[in-house]
Amino acid sequence: MHLARVTGAVVSTQKSPSLNGKKMLLVRRVSADDDRPILPTSGDEVAVDSVGAGVGELVLLCSGSSARHVFSGPNEAIDLAVVGIVDSLSR
């Protein structure tokens, strides 16, 4: 899993039927240390939201087959999913 900050929302009227009814968010992966992007060149990615996250929130992401299984099937057109909203971090 990865940490990310929600930076926006995505609206798509034409998409794969497996994405119908799913909320899509723009997210940017960040470091737990200082909330900066993991890589200076890393940009926003699109993730499907499973927890009702909003802009500005720190979230947990999963990718690949793990992301697809969140939405009940290996044939979903999903590669990145928001699976948690972070309340706090500690070491």
Backbone as ProteinMPNN parsed JSONL, in Angstrom:
{"seq_chain_A": "MHLARVTGAVVSTQKSPSLNGKKMLLVRRVSADDDRPILPTSGDEVAVDSVGAGVGELVLLCSGSSARHVFSGPNEAIDLAVVGIVDSLSR", "coords_chain_A": {"N_chain_A": [[0.836, -1.182, 0.0], [0.277, 2.349, -0.411], [0.805, 5.777, 0.579], [-1.166, 8.639, -0.139], [-2.195, 11.891, -1.296], [-5.332, 13.299, -1.803], [-6.063, 15.118, -4.626], [-7.98, 16.042, -6.34], [-10.967, 15.53, -8.35], [-12.304, 13.23, -10.787], [-14.26, 13.341, -13.661], [-15.958, 11.373, -15.889], [-17.775, 10.765, -18.663], [-17.924, 8.861, -20.628], [-16.874, 5.659, -20.412], [-15.37, 2.517, -19.443], [-17.778, -0.023, -18.917], [-17.476, -1.302, -16.443], [-16.694, 0.679, -14.754], [-18.836, 2.28, -14.304], [-20.811, 4.185, -12.106], [-18.856, 4.4, -10.195], [-16.776, 6.355, -8.103], [-14.192, 8.479, -9.061], [-10.944, 9.623, -8.294], [-8.352, 12.14, -8.278], [-5.12, 11.517, -7.278], [-2.058, 11.973, -5.463], [0.896, 10.376, -4.81], [2.578, 10.377, -1.699], [5.204, 11.048, 0.72], [5.524, 9.705, 4.008], [6.949, 11.227, 5.724], [7.075, 14.038, 5.147], [4.946, 14.796, 3.574], [5.512, 15.333, 0.952], [5.659, 14.77, -2.626], [6.494, 11.42, -3.607], [8.415, 11.073, -5.643], [10.15, 13.708, -7.279], [9.208, 14.08, -9.846], [6.823, 12.831, -9.878], [3.444, 12.663, -10.709], [-0.097, 13.401, -10.672], [-2.376, 10.683, -10.245], [-5.055, 8.552, -11.308], [-7.463, 7.188, -9.226], [-9.812, 4.758, -8.102], [-12.374, 5.307, -5.826], [-13.13, 3.766, -2.77], [-14.004, 4.414, -0.287], [-15.147, 6.903, 0.199], [-13.555, 9.236, 0.171], [-12.285, 12.641, 0.252], [-11.245, 15.739, -1.361], [-8.021, 16.813, -0.465], [-7.645, 15.036, 1.606], [-5.59, 12.614, 3.306], [-4.791, 9.471, 2.138], [-4.964, 5.84, 1.839], [-3.626, 3.766, -0.643], [-4.121, 1.0, -2.856], [-2.852, -1.197, -5.377], [-2.984, -2.724, -8.686], [-3.949, -6.175, -8.889], [-4.954, -6.309, -6.314], [-6.34, -3.905, -6.049], [-8.385, -4.283, -7.902], [-9.814, -6.385, -6.717], [-10.987, -5.169, -4.539], [-13.252, -4.124, -5.556], [-14.793, -6.306, -6.16], [-14.057, -8.07, -8.32], [-11.856, -9.764, -10.635], [-11.907, -8.87, -13.22], [-12.411, -6.211, -13.42], [-11.897, -2.874, -14.636], [-9.723, -1.595, -13.219], [-6.875, -0.236, -11.711], [-5.831, 1.125, -9.59], [-6.757, 1.883, -6.327], [-8.476, 3.711, -3.786], [-8.365, 2.827, -0.52], [-8.524, 3.467, 2.124], [-8.888, 6.074, 4.607], [-6.608, 8.133, 6.119], [-6.254, 8.718, 9.516], [-4.268, 9.38, 11.377], [-0.662, 9.396, 11.658], [2.094, 7.668, 13.068], [5.299, 7.009, 14.514]], "CA_chain_A": [[0.0, 0.0, 0.0], [0.977, 3.63, -0.499], [0.113, 6.971, 1.053], [-1.394, 9.634, -1.188], [-3.058, 13.031, -0.977], [-6.36, 13.502, -2.832], [-5.866, 16.453, -5.189], [-9.115, 16.45, -7.16], [-11.919, 14.503, -8.779], [-12.346, 12.968, -12.222], [-15.587, 13.068, -14.213], [-15.837, 10.745, -17.2], [-19.102, 10.317, -19.079], [-17.759, 7.657, -21.437], [-15.849, 4.84, -19.773], [-15.659, 1.092, -19.389], [-18.966, -0.297, -18.101], [-17.118, -1.711, -15.08], [-16.455, 1.885, -13.956], [-20.097, 2.999, -14.083], [-21.218, 4.324, -10.717], [-17.706, 4.462, -9.296], [-16.182, 7.681, -7.93], [-12.771, 8.495, -9.395], [-10.229, 10.74, -7.685], [-6.95, 12.396, -8.588], [-4.306, 11.35, -6.077], [-0.608, 12.097, -5.634], [1.598, 9.618, -3.772], [3.4, 11.243, -0.85], [6.026, 10.445, 1.757], [4.984, 9.842, 5.366], [7.79, 12.149, 6.486], [6.816, 15.47, 4.983], [3.825, 15.018, 2.666], [5.966, 15.696, -0.396], [5.545, 13.653, -3.564], [7.536, 10.403, -3.492], [9.441, 11.474, -6.605], [9.878, 15.077, -7.738], [8.509, 14.062, -11.133], [5.561, 12.085, -9.802], [2.267, 13.503, -10.902], [-1.359, 12.853, -10.206], [-2.864, 9.434, -10.813], [-6.49, 8.368, -11.099], [-7.787, 6.026, -8.396], [-11.233, 4.57, -7.825], [-12.586, 5.491, -4.39], [-14.023, 2.79, -2.131], [-14.257, 4.811, 1.106], [-15.755, 8.228, 0.305], [-12.534, 10.249, 0.458], [-12.48, 13.946, -0.357], [-10.061, 16.519, -1.72], [-7.185, 17.228, 0.649], [-7.442, 13.982, 2.6], [-4.506, 11.651, 3.181], [-5.461, 8.189, 1.935], [-4.205, 4.635, 1.532], [-3.877, 3.235, -1.981], [-3.597, -0.298, -3.263], [-2.782, -1.214, -6.838], [-2.986, -4.014, -9.36], [-5.064, -7.092, -8.626], [-5.547, -5.956, -5.014], [-7.304, -2.828, -6.299], [-9.547, -4.86, -8.589], [-10.584, -7.22, -5.792], [-11.773, -4.292, -3.663], [-14.528, -3.914, -6.24], [-15.428, -7.614, -6.337], [-13.79, -8.932, -9.453], [-10.57, -9.636, -11.323], [-12.084, -8.328, -14.565], [-12.698, -4.776, -13.342], [-10.894, -2.028, -15.3], [-9.207, -0.771, -12.12], [-5.494, -0.543, -11.359], [-5.464, 1.868, -8.386], [-7.959, 2.113, -5.52], [-8.386, 4.309, -2.458], [-8.94, 1.815, 0.368], [-8.593, 3.952, 3.497], [-8.607, 7.477, 4.911], [-5.666, 8.13, 7.239], [-6.57, 9.621, 10.624], [-3.001, 9.869, 11.922], [0.544, 8.596, 11.442], [3.067, 7.769, 14.16], [6.431, 6.076, 14.403]], "C_chain_A": [[0.878, 1.241, 0.0], [0.127, 4.717, 0.143], [-0.056, 7.928, -0.106], [-2.279, 10.743, -0.645], [-4.059, 13.162, -2.12], [-6.254, 14.943, -3.309], [-7.041, 16.928, -6.032], [-10.009, 15.273, -7.494], [-11.869, 14.372, -10.293], [-13.789, 12.679, -12.61], [-15.386, 12.531, -15.616], [-17.206, 10.202, -17.594], [-19.041, 9.064, -19.946], [-16.583, 6.875, -20.874], [-16.252, 3.379, -19.856], [-16.882, 0.86, -18.505], [-18.637, -0.697, -16.662], [-16.834, -0.518, -14.174], [-17.73, 2.682, -13.693], [-20.453, 3.012, -12.601], [-20.085, 4.404, -9.719], [-17.122, 5.872, -9.285], [-14.684, 7.588, -8.203], [-12.132, 9.774, -8.859], [-8.847, 10.9, -8.288], [-6.187, 12.299, -7.28], [-2.833, 11.516, -6.434], [0.065, 11.372, -4.479], [2.553, 10.534, -3.022], [4.199, 10.408, 0.142], [5.362, 10.648, 3.116], [5.75, 10.891, 6.164], [7.379, 13.603, 6.355], [5.732, 15.793, 3.966], [4.257, 15.543, 1.303], [5.772, 14.504, -1.319], [6.727, 12.701, -3.413], [8.704, 10.724, -4.413], [9.122, 12.881, -7.071], [9.078, 15.125, -9.035], [7.166, 13.345, -11.055], [4.38, 13.041, -9.89], [1.034, 12.842, -10.336], [-1.691, 11.565, -10.949], [-4.363, 9.372, -10.545], [-6.697, 7.078, -10.311], [-9.297, 5.965, -8.202], [-11.407, 4.549, -6.307], [-13.552, 4.448, -3.835], [-14.455, 3.22, -0.73], [-14.878, 6.193, 1.274], [-14.78, 9.329, 0.667], [-12.835, 11.545, -0.278], [-11.168, 14.647, -0.63], [-9.344, 16.971, -0.453], [-6.901, 16.13, 1.657], [-6.238, 13.112, 2.254], [-5.144, 10.268, 3.152], [-4.459, 7.061, 1.728], [-4.621, 4.14, 0.159], [-3.431, 1.785, -2.056], [-3.684, -0.343, -4.785], [-2.84, -2.639, -7.373], [-4.189, -4.866, -9.005], [-5.717, -6.817, -7.278], [-6.607, -4.874, -5.185], [-8.56, -3.373, -6.97], [-10.425, -5.651, -7.623], [-11.394, -6.402, -4.791], [-13.175, -4.118, -4.238], [-15.097, -5.217, -6.79], [-15.1, -8.394, -7.596], [-12.469, -8.692, -10.141], [-10.688, -9.032, -12.719], [-12.457, -6.854, -14.574], [-11.563, -4.006, -14.02], [-10.303, -1.048, -14.287], [-7.787, -1.208, -11.807], [-5.058, 0.138, -10.07], [-6.739, 2.196, -7.62], [-7.608, 2.795, -4.208], [-9.107, 3.352, -1.52], [-9.0, 2.258, 1.828], [-8.324, 5.435, 3.575], [-7.76, 7.478, 6.177], [-6.089, 9.166, 8.277], [-5.297, 10.214, 11.216], [-1.886, 8.899, 11.575], [1.427, 8.743, 12.67], [4.16, 6.738, 13.937], [6.82, 5.598, 15.762]], "O_chain_A": [[2.054, 1.195, 0.359], [-1.095, 4.601, 0.24], [0.818, 8.019, -0.968], [-3.01, 10.563, 0.329], [-3.669, 13.137, -3.288], [-6.343, 15.877, -2.512], [-7.096, 18.101, -6.403], [-9.828, 14.166, -6.985], [-11.443, 15.291, -10.993], [-14.462, 11.871, -11.97], [-14.719, 13.159, -16.439], [-17.735, 9.297, -16.948], [-19.999, 8.292, -19.993], [-15.449, 7.354, -20.857], [-17.356, 3.054, -20.293], [-17.008, 1.485, -17.453], [-19.437, -0.455, -15.758], [-16.742, -0.676, -12.957], [-17.705, 3.656, -12.94], [-20.402, 1.982, -11.929], [-20.327, 4.469, -8.514], [-16.989, 6.505, -10.333], [-13.994, 6.732, -7.651], [-12.702, 10.861, -8.958], [-8.241, 9.934, -8.75], [-6.561, 12.924, -6.287], [-2.416, 11.236, -7.558], [-0.159, 11.701, -3.314], [3.247, 11.356, -3.62], [3.912, 9.233, 0.373], [4.707, 11.666, 3.339], [5.25, 11.389, 7.172], [7.338, 14.327, 7.35], [5.609, 16.94, 3.537], [3.454, 16.134, 0.581], [5.724, 13.362, -0.863], [7.842, 13.136, -3.122], [9.86, 10.653, -3.997], [7.952, 13.224, -7.243], [8.358, 16.089, -9.294], [6.449, 13.26, -12.052], [4.339, 14.079, -9.231], [1.115, 11.849, -9.613], [-1.336, 11.385, -12.114], [-4.874, 10.059, -9.66], [-6.181, 6.021, -10.673], [-9.97, 6.994, -8.144], [-10.676, 3.858, -5.597], [-14.651, 4.266, -4.358], [-15.183, 2.493, -0.055], [-15.114, 6.615, 2.406], [-15.134, 10.258, 1.393], [-13.539, 11.558, -1.288], [-10.109, 14.205, -0.186], [-9.964, 17.444, 0.499], [-6.002, 16.276, 2.485], [-5.911, 12.9, 1.087], [-5.939, 9.925, 4.027], [-3.276, 7.291, 1.478], [-5.807, 4.097, -0.168], [-2.472, 1.389, -1.393], [-4.477, 0.371, -5.4], [-2.757, -3.614, -6.626], [-5.3, -4.363, -8.84], [-6.911, -7.066, -7.111], [-7.654, -4.921, -4.539], [-9.672, -2.963, -6.638], [-11.651, -5.587, -7.708], [-12.385, -6.894, -4.251], [-14.152, -3.984, -3.501], [-15.812, -5.207, -7.792], [-15.833, -9.329, -7.917], [-12.005, -7.555, -10.228], [-9.673, -8.713, -13.339], [-12.784, -6.304, -15.626], [-10.408, -4.432, -13.983], [-10.372, 0.167, -14.469], [-7.516, -2.399, -11.653], [-4.025, -0.223, -9.505], [-7.692, 2.725, -8.192], [-6.582, 2.502, -3.594], [-10.298, 3.089, -1.682], [-9.475, 1.509, 2.682], [-7.626, 5.998, 2.732], [-8.147, 6.893, 7.189], [-6.262, 10.342, 7.958], [-5.245, 11.405, 11.522], [-2.129, 7.739, 11.244], [1.502, 9.824, 13.254], [3.961, 5.73, 13.258], [7.752, 4.804, 15.894]]}, "name": "protein", "num_of_chains": 1, "seq": "MHLARVTGAVVSTQKSPSLNGKKMLLVRRVSADDDRPILPTSGDEVAVDSVGAGVGELVLLCSGSSARHVFSGPNEAIDLAVVGIVDSLSR"}
